[in-house]
Amino acid sequence: MNKFSCTRSLSEEIYYATVVAESEQQAREMAIEETNKKFSKSGGRPREWSIRVLESGVDGPARILDCGYREA
């Protein structure tokens, strides 16, 4: 498992999620799902998310560590 940082810009808002997942694809899906749940379907499409590994070798299970948004 890896810890991922996931971000998406929408107009003047930046949505973010920090997740533990097996792959970039799983991290992206988790970020979209959590953002949609918290912020009225603001998760968008998978290709709109930037994903990067923050830490490798993190113990599972897959989970959301943080999710929110900021104004740019």
PQR file of N, CA, C, O and H, with PARSE charges and radii, in Angstrom:
ATOM      1  N   MET A   1       0.839  -1.177   0.000 -0.4000 1.5000
ATOM      2  CA  MET A   1       0.000   0.000   0.000 -0.0000 2.0000
ATOM      3  C   MET A   1       0.890   1.248   0.000  0.5500 1.7000
ATOM      4  O   MET A   1       2.009   1.243   0.512 -0.5500 1.4000
ATOM      5  N   ASN A   2       0.348   2.314  -0.592 -0.4000 1.5000
ATOM      6  CA  ASN A   2       1.028   3.602  -0.617 -0.0000 2.0000
ATOM      7  C   ASN A   2       0.097   4.684  -0.107  0.5500 1.7000
ATOM      8  O   ASN A   2      -1.125   4.553  -0.182 -0.5500 1.4000
ATOM      9  H   ASN A   2      -0.561   2.318  -1.008  0.4000 1.0000
ATOM     10  N   LYS A   3       0.683   5.755   0.414 -0.4000 1.5000
ATOM     11  CA  LYS A   3      -0.093   6.936   0.770 -0.0000 2.0000
ATOM     12  C   LYS A   3      -0.013   7.885  -0.416  0.5500 1.7000
ATOM     13  O   LYS A   3       1.076   8.185  -0.905 -0.5500 1.4000
ATOM     14  H   LYS A   3       1.676   5.861   0.475  0.4000 1.0000
ATOM     15  N   PHE A   4      -1.178   8.361  -0.882 -0.4000 1.5000
ATOM     16  CA  PHE A   4      -1.260   9.225  -2.059 -0.0000 2.0000
ATOM     17  C   PHE A   4      -1.852  10.581  -1.705  0.5500 1.7000
ATOM     18  O   PHE A   4      -2.695  10.700  -0.817 -0.5500 1.4000
ATOM     19  H   PHE A   4      -2.063   8.117  -0.485  0.4000 1.0000
ATOM     20  N   SER A   5      -1.391  11.595  -2.419 -0.4000 1.5000
ATOM     21  CA  SER A   5      -2.010  12.913  -2.403 -0.0000 2.0000
ATOM     22  C   SER A   5      -2.765  13.053  -3.717  0.5500 1.7000
ATOM     23  O   SER A   5      -2.199  12.838  -4.789 -0.5500 1.4000
ATOM     24  H   SER A   5      -0.706  11.498  -3.141  0.4000 1.0000
ATOM     25  N   CYS A   6      -4.038  13.411  -3.635 -0.4000 1.5000
ATOM     26  CA  CYS A   6      -4.896  13.544  -4.811 -0.0000 2.0000
ATOM     27  C   CYS A   6      -5.437  14.974  -4.834  0.5500 1.7000
ATOM     28  O   CYS A   6      -5.962  15.452  -3.828 -0.5500 1.4000
ATOM     29  H   CYS A   6      -4.498  13.585  -2.764  0.4000 1.0000
ATOM     30  N   THR A   7      -5.313  15.661  -5.977 -0.4000 1.5000
ATOM     31  CA  THR A   7      -5.820  17.030  -6.071 -0.0000 2.0000
ATOM     32  C   THR A   7      -6.554  17.255  -7.385  0.5500 1.7000
ATOM     33  O   THR A   7      -6.272  16.620  -8.401 -0.5500 1.4000
ATOM     34  H   THR A   7      -4.887  15.273  -6.794  0.4000 1.0000
ATOM     35  N   ARG A   8      -7.507  18.184  -7.329 -0.4000 1.5000
ATOM     36  CA  ARG A   8      -8.293  18.559  -8.506 -0.0000 2.0000
ATOM     37  C   ARG A   8      -8.656  20.028  -8.397  0.5500 1.7000
ATOM     38  O   ARG A   8      -9.165  20.464  -7.364 -0.5500 1.4000
ATOM     39  H   ARG A   8      -7.737  18.700  -6.504  0.4000 1.0000
ATOM     40  N   SER A   9      -8.401  20.799  -9.450 -0.4000 1.5000
ATOM     41  CA  SER A   9      -8.763  22.212  -9.478 -0.0000 2.0000
ATOM     42  C   SER A   9     -10.064  22.393 -10.238  0.5500 1.7000
ATOM     43  O   SER A   9     -10.262  21.797 -11.297 -0.5500 1.4000
ATOM     44  H   SER A   9      -7.988  20.445 -10.288  0.4000 1.0000
ATOM     45  N   LEU A  10     -10.950  23.218  -9.696 -0.4000 1.5000
ATOM     46  CA  LEU A  10     -12.227  23.527 -10.328 -0.0000 2.0000
ATOM     47  C   LEU A  10     -12.484  25.007 -10.096  0.5500 1.7000
ATOM     48  O   LEU A  10     -12.797  25.427  -8.981 -0.5500 1.4000
ATOM     49  H   LEU A  10     -10.789  23.702  -8.836  0.4000 1.0000
ATOM     50  N   SER A  11     -12.348  25.796 -11.159 -0.4000 1.5000
ATOM     51  CA  SER A  11     -12.470  27.250 -11.056 -0.0000 2.0000
ATOM     52  C   SER A  11     -11.496  27.753 -10.004  0.5500 1.7000
ATOM     53  O   SER A  11     -10.282  27.619 -10.159 -0.5500 1.4000
ATOM     54  H   SER A  11     -12.093  25.455 -12.064  0.4000 1.0000
ATOM     55  N   GLU A  12     -12.025  28.331  -8.937 -0.4000 1.5000
ATOM     56  CA  GLU A  12     -11.170  28.874  -7.887 -0.0000 2.0000
ATOM     57  C   GLU A  12     -11.074  27.958  -6.672  0.5500 1.7000
ATOM     58  O   GLU A  12     -10.595  28.375  -5.618 -0.5500 1.4000
ATOM     59  H   GLU A  12     -13.011  28.440  -8.811  0.4000 1.0000
ATOM     60  N   GLU A  13     -11.521  26.725  -6.810 -0.4000 1.5000
ATOM     61  CA  GLU A  13     -11.474  25.779  -5.707 -0.0000 2.0000
ATOM     62  C   GLU A  13     -10.510  24.644  -6.024  0.5500 1.7000
ATOM     63  O   GLU A  13     -10.414  24.190  -7.164 -0.5500 1.4000
ATOM     64  H   GLU A  13     -11.910  26.386  -7.667  0.4000 1.0000
ATOM     65  N   ILE A  14      -9.804  24.199  -5.003 -0.4000 1.5000
ATOM     66  CA  ILE A  14      -8.904  23.056  -5.130 -0.0000 2.0000
ATOM     67  C   ILE A  14      -9.401  21.982  -4.168  0.5500 1.7000
ATOM     68  O   ILE A  14      -9.417  22.178  -2.953 -0.5500 1.4000
ATOM     69  H   ILE A  14      -9.882  24.568  -4.077  0.4000 1.0000
ATOM     70  N   TYR A  15      -9.803  20.852  -4.725 -0.4000 1.5000
ATOM     71  CA  TYR A  15     -10.244  19.719  -3.920 -0.0000 2.0000
ATOM     72  C   TYR A  15      -9.052  18.807  -3.694  0.5500 1.7000
ATOM     73  O   TYR A  15      -8.213  18.644  -4.579 -0.5500 1.4000
ATOM     74  H   TYR A  15      -9.790  20.692  -5.712  0.4000 1.0000
ATOM     75  N   TYR A  16      -8.975  18.212  -2.509 -0.4000 1.5000
ATOM     76  CA  TYR A  16      -7.849  17.345  -2.208 -0.0000 2.0000
ATOM     77  C   TYR A  16      -8.305  16.158  -1.362  0.5500 1.7000
ATOM     78  O   TYR A  16      -9.322  16.206  -0.669 -0.5500 1.4000
ATOM     79  H   TYR A  16      -9.657  18.345  -1.790  0.4000 1.0000
ATOM     80  N   ALA A  17      -7.522  15.107  -1.446 -0.4000 1.5000
ATOM     81  CA  ALA A  17      -7.736  13.943  -0.588 -0.0000 2.0000
ATOM     82  C   ALA A  17      -6.383  13.285  -0.357  0.5500 1.7000
ATOM     83  O   ALA A  17      -5.540  13.236  -1.253 -0.5500 1.4000
ATOM     84  H   ALA A  17      -6.696  15.068  -2.009  0.4000 1.0000
ATOM     85  N   THR A  18      -6.192  12.791   0.831 -0.4000 1.5000
ATOM     86  CA  THR A  18      -5.018  11.986   1.157 -0.0000 2.0000
ATOM     87  C   THR A  18      -5.555  10.602   1.472  0.5500 1.7000
ATOM     88  O   THR A  18      -6.408  10.437   2.345 -0.5500 1.4000
ATOM     89  H   THR A  18      -6.876  12.830   1.559  0.4000 1.0000
ATOM     90  N   VAL A  19      -5.049   9.612   0.754 -0.4000 1.5000
ATOM     91  CA  VAL A  19      -5.587   8.259   0.889 -0.0000 2.0000
ATOM     92  C   VAL A  19      -4.476   7.229   0.982  0.5500 1.7000
ATOM     93  O   VAL A  19      -3.347   7.475   0.558 -0.5500 1.4000
ATOM     94  H   VAL A  19      -4.357   9.746   0.045  0.4000 1.0000
ATOM     95  N   VAL A  20      -4.804   6.083   1.537 -0.4000 1.5000
ATOM     96  CA  VAL A  20      -3.946   4.903   1.487 -0.0000 2.0000
ATOM     97  C   VAL A  20      -4.631   3.950   0.514  0.5500 1.7000
ATOM     98  O   VAL A  20      -5.793   3.589   0.694 -0.5500 1.4000
ATOM     99  H   VAL A  20      -5.721   5.883   1.881  0.4000 1.0000
ATOM    100  N   ALA A  21      -3.891   3.549  -0.520 -0.4000 1.5000
ATOM    101  CA  ALA A  21      -4.469   2.694  -1.565 -0.0000 2.0000
ATOM    102  C   ALA A  21      -3.385   1.807  -2.166  0.5500 1.7000
ATOM    103  O   ALA A  21      -2.192   2.021  -1.951 -0.5500 1.4000
ATOM    104  H   ALA A  21      -2.947   3.843  -0.667  0.4000 1.0000
ATOM    105  N   GLU A  22      -3.830   0.802  -2.927 -0.4000 1.5000
ATOM    106  CA  GLU A  22      -2.903  -0.119  -3.578 -0.0000 2.0000
ATOM    107  C   GLU A  22      -2.305   0.463  -4.851  0.5500 1.7000
ATOM    108  O   GLU A  22      -1.180   0.123  -5.214 -0.5500 1.4000
ATOM    109  H   GLU A  22      -4.799   0.628  -3.102  0.4000 1.0000
ATOM    110  N   SER A  23      -3.046   1.343  -5.541 -0.4000 1.5000
ATOM    111  CA  SER A  23      -2.600   1.858  -6.833 -0.0000 2.0000
ATOM    112  C   SER A  23      -3.096   3.283  -7.034  0.5500 1.7000
ATOM    113  O   SER A  23      -3.961   3.760  -6.300 -0.5500 1.4000
ATOM    114  H   SER A  23      -3.961   1.620  -5.246  0.4000 1.0000
ATOM    115  N   GLU A  24      -2.538   3.960  -8.039 -0.4000 1.5000
ATOM    116  CA  GLU A  24      -3.010   5.296  -8.386 -0.0000 2.0000
ATOM    117  C   GLU A  24      -4.480   5.266  -8.784  0.5500 1.7000
ATOM    118  O   GLU A  24      -5.245   6.160  -8.420 -0.5500 1.4000
ATOM    119  H   GLU A  24      -1.835   3.572  -8.635  0.4000 1.0000
ATOM    120  N   GLN A  25      -4.869   4.246  -9.524 -0.4000 1.5000
ATOM    121  CA  GLN A  25      -6.270   4.130  -9.958 -0.0000 2.0000
ATOM    122  C   GLN A  25      -7.207   4.025  -8.764  0.5500 1.7000
ATOM    123  O   GLN A  25      -8.236   4.700  -8.720 -0.5500 1.4000
ATOM    124  H   GLN A  25      -4.248   3.521  -9.819  0.4000 1.0000
ATOM    125  N   GLN A  26      -6.861   3.187  -7.798 -0.4000 1.5000
ATOM    126  CA  GLN A  26      -7.700   3.050  -6.615 -0.0000 2.0000
ATOM    127  C   GLN A  26      -7.727   4.366  -5.831  0.5500 1.7000
ATOM    128  O   GLN A  26      -8.782   4.762  -5.336 -0.5500 1.4000
ATOM    129  H   GLN A  26      -6.025   2.639  -7.834  0.4000 1.0000
ATOM    130  N   ALA A  27      -6.593   5.042  -5.712 -0.4000 1.5000
ATOM    131  CA  ALA A  27      -6.530   6.329  -5.007 -0.0000 2.0000
ATOM    132  C   ALA A  27      -7.447   7.347  -5.677  0.5500 1.7000
ATOM    133  O   ALA A  27      -8.184   8.067  -5.003 -0.5500 1.4000
ATOM    134  H   ALA A  27      -5.736   4.720  -6.114  0.4000 1.0000
ATOM    135  N   ARG A  28      -7.397   7.402  -6.994 -0.4000 1.5000
ATOM    136  CA  ARG A  28      -8.231   8.331  -7.765 -0.0000 2.0000
ATOM    137  C   ARG A  28      -9.718   8.040  -7.530  0.5500 1.7000
ATOM    138  O   ARG A  28     -10.504   8.958  -7.292 -0.5500 1.4000
ATOM    139  H   ARG A  28      -6.799   6.817  -7.541  0.4000 1.0000
ATOM    140  N   GLU A  29     -10.094   6.773  -7.598 -0.4000 1.5000
ATOM    141  CA  GLU A  29     -11.493   6.386  -7.392 -0.0000 2.0000
ATOM    142  C   GLU A  29     -11.971   6.729  -5.982  0.5500 1.7000
ATOM    143  O   GLU A  29     -13.096   7.192  -5.795 -0.5500 1.4000
ATOM    144  H   GLU A  29      -9.456   6.028  -7.792  0.4000 1.0000
ATOM    145  N   MET A  30     -11.117   6.500  -5.002 -0.4000 1.5000
ATOM    146  CA  MET A  30     -11.472   6.815  -3.620 -0.0000 2.0000
ATOM    147  C   MET A  30     -11.639   8.324  -3.432  0.5500 1.7000
ATOM    148  O   MET A  30     -12.564   8.767  -2.751 -0.5500 1.4000
ATOM    149  H   MET A  30     -10.203   6.124  -5.153  0.4000 1.0000
ATOM    150  N   ALA A  31     -10.751   9.108  -4.032 -0.4000 1.5000
ATOM    151  CA  ALA A  31     -10.826  10.570  -3.924 -0.0000 2.0000
ATOM    152  C   ALA A  31     -12.119  11.089  -4.554  0.5500 1.7000
ATOM    153  O   ALA A  31     -12.790  11.947  -3.981 -0.5500 1.4000
ATOM    154  H   ALA A  31     -10.000   8.748  -4.586  0.4000 1.0000
ATOM    155  N   ILE A  32     -12.460  10.575  -5.718 -0.4000 1.5000
ATOM    156  CA  ILE A  32     -13.694  10.994  -6.400 -0.0000 2.0000
ATOM    157  C   ILE A  32     -14.909  10.643  -5.559  0.5500 1.7000
ATOM    158  O   ILE A  32     -15.791  11.478  -5.361 -0.5500 1.4000
ATOM    159  H   ILE A  32     -11.914   9.878  -6.184  0.4000 1.0000
ATOM    160  N   GLU A  33     -14.959   9.424  -5.068 -0.4000 1.5000
ATOM    161  CA  GLU A  33     -16.107   8.978  -4.271 -0.0000 2.0000
ATOM    162  C   GLU A  33     -16.275   9.816  -3.008  0.5500 1.7000
ATOM    163  O   GLU A  33     -17.386  10.237  -2.688 -0.5500 1.4000
ATOM    164  H   GLU A  33     -14.243   8.745  -5.229  0.4000 1.0000
ATOM    165  N   GLU A  34     -15.188  10.060  -2.294 -0.4000 1.5000
ATOM    166  CA  GLU A  34     -15.270  10.829  -1.055 -0.0000 2.0000
ATOM    167  C   GLU A  34     -15.633  12.286  -1.329  0.5500 1.7000
ATOM    168  O   GLU A  34     -16.419  12.875  -0.587 -0.5500 1.4000
ATOM    169  H   GLU A  34     -14.285   9.718  -2.555  0.4000 1.0000
ATOM    170  N   THR A  35     -15.074  12.867  -2.374 -0.4000 1.5000
ATOM    171  CA  THR A  35     -15.390  14.253  -2.732 -0.0000 2.0000
ATOM    172  C   THR A  35     -16.848  14.378  -3.144  0.5500 1.7000
ATOM    173  O   THR A  35     -17.521  15.329  -2.747 -0.5500 1.4000
ATOM    174  H   THR A  35     -14.435  12.389  -2.976  0.4000 1.0000
ATOM    175  N   ASN A  36     -17.343  13.439  -3.928 -0.4000 1.5000
ATOM    176  CA  ASN A  36     -18.757  13.456  -4.313 -0.0000 2.0000
ATOM    177  C   ASN A  36     -19.669  13.358  -3.096  0.5500 1.7000
ATOM    178  O   ASN A  36     -20.702  14.024  -3.029 -0.5500 1.4000
ATOM    179  H   ASN A  36     -16.797  12.666  -4.250  0.4000 1.0000
ATOM    180  N   LYS A  37     -19.285  12.531  -2.144 -0.4000 1.5000
ATOM    181  CA  LYS A  37     -20.097  12.331  -0.941 -0.0000 2.0000
ATOM    182  C   LYS A  37     -20.130  13.610  -0.085  0.5500 1.7000
ATOM    183  O   LYS A  37     -21.184  13.984   0.429 -0.5500 1.4000
ATOM    184  H   LYS A  37     -18.446  11.989  -2.198  0.4000 1.0000
ATOM    185  N   LYS A  38     -18.991  14.270   0.065 -0.4000 1.5000
ATOM    186  CA  LYS A  38     -18.902  15.437   0.943 -0.0000 2.0000
ATOM    187  C   LYS A  38     -19.293  16.756   0.285  0.5500 1.7000
ATOM    188  O   LYS A  38     -19.787  17.661   0.957 -0.5500 1.4000
ATOM    189  H   LYS A  38     -18.134  13.967  -0.352  0.4000 1.0000
ATOM    190  N   PHE A  39     -19.076  16.871  -1.027 -0.4000 1.5000
ATOM    191  CA  PHE A  39     -19.214  18.173  -1.682 -0.0000 2.0000
ATOM    192  C   PHE A  39     -20.108  18.133  -2.913  0.5500 1.7000
ATOM    193  O   PHE A  39     -19.734  18.663  -3.958 -0.5500 1.4000
ATOM    194  H   PHE A  39     -18.674  16.136  -1.573  0.4000 1.0000
ATOM    195  N   SER A  40     -21.246  17.534  -2.815 -0.4000 1.5000
ATOM    196  CA  SER A  40     -22.273  17.568  -3.869 -0.0000 2.0000
ATOM    197  C   SER A  40     -21.763  17.280  -5.269  0.5500 1.7000
ATOM    198  O   SER A  40     -21.864  18.132  -6.152 -0.5500 1.4000
ATOM    199  H   SER A  40     -21.551  17.102  -1.966  0.4000 1.0000
ATOM    200  N   LYS A  41     -21.234  16.125  -5.475 -0.4000 1.5000
ATOM    201  CA  LYS A  41     -20.821  15.672  -6.817 -0.0000 2.0000
ATOM    202  C   LYS A  41     -19.738  16.551  -7.444  0.5500 1.7000
ATOM    203  O   LYS A  41     -19.774  16.796  -8.650 -0.5500 1.4000
ATOM    204  H   LYS A  41     -21.153  15.433  -4.758  0.4000 1.0000
ATOM    205  N   SER A  42     -18.778  17.029  -6.652 -0.4000 1.5000
ATOM    206  CA  SER A  42     -17.690  17.863  -7.154 -0.0000 2.0000
ATOM    207  C   SER A  42     -16.454  17.042  -7.529  0.5500 1.7000
ATOM    208  O   SER A  42     -15.399  17.605  -7.822 -0.5500 1.4000
ATOM    209  H   SER A  42     -18.749  16.831  -5.672  0.4000 1.0000
ATOM    210  N   GLY A  43     -16.584  15.715  -7.521 -0.4000 1.5000
ATOM    211  CA  GLY A  43     -15.440  14.851  -7.790 -0.0000 2.0000
ATOM    212  C   GLY A  43     -14.976  14.846  -9.227  0.5500 1.7000
ATOM    213  O   GLY A  43     -13.812  14.554  -9.500 -0.5500 1.4000
ATOM    214  H   GLY A  43     -17.441  15.258  -7.283  0.4000 1.0000
ATOM    215  N   GLY A  44     -15.867  15.163 -10.151 -0.4000 1.5000
ATOM    216  CA  GLY A  44     -15.479  15.246 -11.555 -0.0000 2.0000
ATOM    217  C   GLY A  44     -15.108  13.912 -12.169  0.5500 1.7000
ATOM    218  O   GLY A  44     -15.546  12.852 -11.723 -0.5500 1.4000
ATOM    219  H   GLY A  44     -16.813  15.400  -9.928  0.4000 1.0000
ATOM    220  N   ARG A  45     -14.278  13.996 -13.216 -0.4000 1.5000
ATOM    221  CA  ARG A  45     -13.841  12.805 -13.950 -0.0000 2.0000
ATOM    222  C   ARG A  45     -12.450  12.389 -13.490  0.5500 1.7000
ATOM    223  O   ARG A  45     -11.678  13.221 -13.014 -0.5500 1.4000
ATOM    224  H   ARG A  45     -13.922  14.857 -13.578  0.4000 1.0000
ATOM    225  N   PRO A  46     -12.127  11.107 -13.628 -0.5600 1.5000
ATOM    226  CA  PRO A  46     -10.827  10.613 -13.166  0.2800 2.0000
ATOM    227  C   PRO A  46      -9.629  11.363 -13.748  0.5500 1.7000
ATOM    228  O   PRO A  46      -8.658  11.604 -13.031 -0.5500 1.4000
ATOM    229  N   ARG A  47      -9.671  11.730 -15.004 -0.4000 1.5000
ATOM    230  CA  ARG A  47      -8.499  12.366 -15.623 -0.0000 2.0000
ATOM    231  C   ARG A  47      -8.232  13.773 -15.083  0.5500 1.7000
ATOM    232  O   ARG A  47      -7.158  14.328 -15.315 -0.5500 1.4000
ATOM    233  H   ARG A  47     -10.459  11.534 -15.586  0.4000 1.0000
ATOM    234  N   GLU A  48      -9.193  14.354 -14.368 -0.4000 1.5000
ATOM    235  CA  GLU A  48      -9.028  15.695 -13.812 -0.0000 2.0000
ATOM    236  C   GLU A  48      -8.239  15.700 -12.498  0.5500 1.7000
ATOM    237  O   GLU A  48      -7.910  16.767 -11.980 -0.5500 1.4000
ATOM    238  H   GLU A  48     -10.066  13.904 -14.179  0.4000 1.0000
ATOM    239  N   TRP A  49      -7.939  14.537 -11.966 -0.4000 1.5000
ATOM    240  CA  TRP A  49      -7.232  14.425 -10.701 -0.0000 2.0000
ATOM    241  C   TRP A  49      -5.741  14.187 -10.911  0.5500 1.7000
ATOM    242  O   TRP A  49      -5.345  13.373 -11.747 -0.5500 1.4000
ATOM    243  H   TRP A  49      -8.206  13.670 -12.386  0.4000 1.0000
ATOM    244  N   SER A  50      -4.924  14.897 -10.152 -0.4000 1.5000
ATOM    245  CA  SER A  50      -3.480  14.660 -10.122 -0.0000 2.0000
ATOM    246  C   SER A  50      -3.193  13.791  -8.904  0.5500 1.7000
ATOM    247  O   SER A  50      -3.685  14.053  -7.807 -0.5500 1.4000
ATOM    248  H   SER A  50      -5.245  15.558  -9.474  0.4000 1.0000
ATOM    249  N   ILE A  51      -2.395  12.759  -9.114 -0.4000 1.5000
ATOM    250  CA  ILE A  51      -2.094  11.801  -8.053 -0.0000 2.0000
ATOM    251  C   ILE A  51      -0.583  11.720  -7.892  0.5500 1.7000
ATOM    252  O   ILE A  51       0.154  11.673  -8.877 -0.5500 1.4000
ATOM    253  H   ILE A  51      -1.996  12.546 -10.005  0.4000 1.0000
ATOM    254  N   ARG A  52      -0.120  11.704  -6.624 -0.4000 1.5000
ATOM    255  CA  ARG A  52       1.302  11.483  -6.408 -0.0000 2.0000
ATOM    256  C   ARG A  52       1.502  10.700  -5.123  0.5500 1.7000
ATOM    257  O   ARG A  52       0.736  10.841  -4.169 -0.5500 1.4000
ATOM    258  H   ARG A  52      -0.719  11.743  -5.824  0.4000 1.0000
ATOM    259  N   VAL A  53       2.537   9.875  -5.109 -0.4000 1.5000
ATOM    260  CA  VAL A  53       2.849   9.047  -3.952 -0.0000 2.0000
ATOM    261  C   VAL A  53       3.558   9.909  -2.910  0.5500 1.7000
ATOM    262  O   VAL A  53       4.539  10.589  -3.211 -0.5500 1.4000
ATOM    263  H   VAL A  53       3.159   9.761  -5.884  0.4000 1.0000
ATOM    264  N   LEU A  54       3.050   9.869  -1.693 -0.4000 1.5000
ATOM    265  CA  LEU A  54       3.686  10.579  -0.585 -0.0000 2.0000
ATOM    266  C   LEU A  54       4.589   9.658   0.220  0.5500 1.7000
ATOM    267  O   LEU A  54       5.626  10.076   0.734 -0.5500 1.4000
ATOM    268  H   LEU A  54       2.253   9.317  -1.448  0.4000 1.0000
ATOM    269  N   GLU A  55       4.174   8.382   0.322 -0.4000 1.5000
ATOM    270  CA  GLU A  55       4.915   7.418   1.130 -0.0000 2.0000
ATOM    271  C   GLU A  55       4.621   6.016   0.642  0.5500 1.7000
ATOM    272  O   GLU A  55       3.470   5.678   0.365 -0.5500 1.4000
ATOM    273  H   GLU A  55       3.331   8.042  -0.097  0.4000 1.0000
ATOM    274  N   SER A  56       5.649   5.203   0.535 -0.4000 1.5000
ATOM    275  CA  SER A  56       5.493   3.806   0.101 -0.0000 2.0000
ATOM    276  C   SER A  56       5.531   2.884   1.312  0.5500 1.7000
ATOM    277  O   SER A  56       6.058   3.238   2.366 -0.5500 1.4000
ATOM    278  H   SER A  56       6.584   5.478   0.760  0.4000 1.0000
ATOM    279  N   GLY A  57       4.962   1.694   1.140 -0.4000 1.5000
ATOM    280  CA  GLY A  57       5.019   0.676   2.178 -0.0000 2.0000
ATOM    281  C   GLY A  57       4.170   0.979   3.400  0.5500 1.7000
ATOM    282  O   GLY A  57       4.551   0.630   4.517 -0.5500 1.4000
ATOM    283  H   GLY A  57       4.533   1.406   0.284  0.4000 1.0000
ATOM    284  N   VAL A  58       3.033   1.620   3.209 -0.4000 1.5000
ATOM    285  CA  VAL A  58       2.130   1.954   4.306 -0.0000 2.0000
ATOM    286  C   VAL A  58       1.231   0.747   4.584  0.5500 1.7000
ATOM    287  O   VAL A  58       0.781   0.073   3.658 -0.5500 1.4000
ATOM    288  H   VAL A  58       2.723   1.904   2.301  0.4000 1.0000
ATOM    289  N   ASP A  59       0.980   0.485   5.852 -0.4000 1.5000
ATOM    290  CA  ASP A  59       0.091  -0.615   6.217 -0.0000 2.0000
ATOM    291  C   ASP A  59      -1.335  -0.318   5.790  0.5500 1.7000
ATOM    292  O   ASP A  59      -1.801   0.817   5.897 -0.5500 1.4000
ATOM    293  H   ASP A  59       1.346   1.033   6.605  0.4000 1.0000
ATOM    294  N   GLY A  60      -2.037  -1.359   5.297 -0.4000 1.5000
ATOM    295  CA  GLY A  60      -3.434  -1.231   4.887 -0.0000 2.0000
ATOM    296  C   GLY A  60      -4.328  -1.225   6.089  0.5500 1.7000
ATOM    297  O   GLY A  60      -3.827  -1.250   7.213 -0.5500 1.4000
ATOM    298  H   GLY A  60      -1.659  -2.281   5.210  0.4000 1.0000
ATOM    299  N   PRO A  61      -5.620  -1.192   5.913 -0.5600 1.5000
ATOM    300  CA  PRO A  61      -6.367  -1.308   4.660  0.2800 2.0000
ATOM    301  C   PRO A  61      -6.448   0.030   3.932  0.5500 1.7000
ATOM    302  O   PRO A  61      -6.039   1.071   4.448 -0.5500 1.4000
ATOM    303  N   ALA A  62      -6.991  -0.034   2.711 -0.4000 1.5000
ATOM    304  CA  ALA A  62      -7.222   1.180   1.937 -0.0000 2.0000
ATOM    305  C   ALA A  62      -8.199   2.059   2.712  0.5500 1.7000
ATOM    306  O   ALA A  62      -9.199   1.579   3.246 -0.5500 1.4000
ATOM    307  H   ALA A  62      -7.323  -0.879   2.292  0.4000 1.0000
ATOM    308  N   ARG A  63      -7.887   3.370   2.765 -0.4000 1.5000
ATOM    309  CA  ARG A  63      -8.745   4.272   3.534 -0.0000 2.0000
ATOM    310  C   ARG A  63      -8.485   5.730   3.167  0.5500 1.7000
ATOM    311  O   ARG A  63      -7.437   6.071   2.619 -0.5500 1.4000
ATOM    312  H   ARG A  63      -7.074   3.759   2.332  0.4000 1.0000
ATOM    313  N   ILE A  64      -9.449   6.571   3.477 -0.4000 1.5000
ATOM    314  CA  ILE A  64      -9.339   8.012   3.312 -0.0000 2.0000
ATOM    315  C   ILE A  64      -8.732   8.570   4.601  0.5500 1.7000
ATOM    316  O   ILE A  64      -9.233   8.286   5.689 -0.5500 1.4000
ATOM    317  H   ILE A  64     -10.300   6.294   3.923  0.4000 1.0000
ATOM    318  N   LEU A  65      -7.665   9.355   4.491 -0.4000 1.5000
ATOM    319  CA  LEU A  65      -7.073   9.984   5.662 -0.0000 2.0000
ATOM    320  C   LEU A  65      -7.573  11.415   5.852  0.5500 1.7000
ATOM    321  O   LEU A  65      -7.746  11.877   6.980 -0.5500 1.4000
ATOM    322  H   LEU A  65      -7.258   9.586   3.607  0.4000 1.0000
ATOM    323  N   ASP A  66      -7.802  12.112   4.730 -0.4000 1.5000
ATOM    324  CA  ASP A  66      -8.255  13.498   4.787 -0.0000 2.0000
ATOM    325  C   ASP A  66      -8.909  13.848   3.453  0.5500 1.7000
ATOM    326  O   ASP A  66      -8.538  13.300   2.415 -0.5500 1.4000
ATOM    327  H   ASP A  66      -7.661  11.736   3.814  0.4000 1.0000
ATOM    328  N   CYS A  67      -9.865  14.744   3.480 -0.4000 1.5000
ATOM    329  CA  CYS A  67     -10.533  15.184   2.257 -0.0000 2.0000
ATOM    330  C   CYS A  67     -11.125  16.563   2.513  0.5500 1.7000
ATOM    331  O   CYS A  67     -11.721  16.807   3.561 -0.5500 1.4000
ATOM    332  H   CYS A  67     -10.167  15.189   4.323  0.4000 1.0000
ATOM    333  N   GLY A  68     -10.955  17.465   1.542 -0.4000 1.5000
ATOM    334  CA  GLY A  68     -11.501  18.796   1.719 -0.0000 2.0000
ATOM    335  C   GLY A  68     -11.302  19.644   0.483  0.5500 1.7000
ATOM    336  O   GLY A  68     -11.018  19.127  -0.598 -0.5500 1.4000
ATOM    337  H   GLY A  68     -10.471  17.266   0.690  0.4000 1.0000
ATOM    338  N   TYR A  69     -11.454  20.971   0.645 -0.4000 1.5000
ATOM    339  CA  TYR A  69     -11.190  21.881  -0.454 -0.0000 2.0000
ATOM    340  C   TYR A  69     -10.735  23.218   0.098  0.5500 1.7000
ATOM    341  O   TYR A  69     -10.998  23.567   1.249 -0.5500 1.4000
ATOM    342  H   TYR A  69     -11.684  21.391   1.523  0.4000 1.0000
ATOM    343  N   ARG A  70     -10.039  23.960  -0.766 -0.4000 1.5000
ATOM    344  CA  ARG A  70      -9.555  25.296  -0.443 -0.0000 2.0000
ATOM    345  C   ARG A  70      -9.844  26.202  -1.605  0.5500 1.7000
ATOM    346  O   ARG A  70      -9.959  25.748  -2.744 -0.5500 1.4000
ATOM    347  H   ARG A  70      -9.825  23.677  -1.701  0.4000 1.0000
ATOM    348  N   GLU A  71      -9.963  27.476  -1.330 -0.4000 1.5000
ATOM    349  CA  GLU A  71     -10.095  28.448  -2.405 -0.0000 2.0000
ATOM    350  C   GLU A  71      -8.706  28.818  -2.888  0.5500 1.7000
ATOM    351  O   GLU A  71      -7.785  28.998  -2.091 -0.5500 1.4000
ATOM    352  H   GLU A  71      -9.870  27.845  -0.405  0.4000 1.0000
ATOM    353  N   ALA A  72      -8.561  28.931  -4.212 -0.4000 1.5000
ATOM    354  CA  ALA A  72      -7.244  29.237  -4.788 -0.0000 2.0000
ATOM    355  C   ALA A  72      -6.906  30.696  -4.605  0.5500 1.7000
ATOM    356  O   ALA A  72      -5.837  31.140  -5.025 -0.5500 1.4000
ATOM    357  H   ALA A  72      -9.309  28.786  -4.859  0.4000 1.0000
TER
END
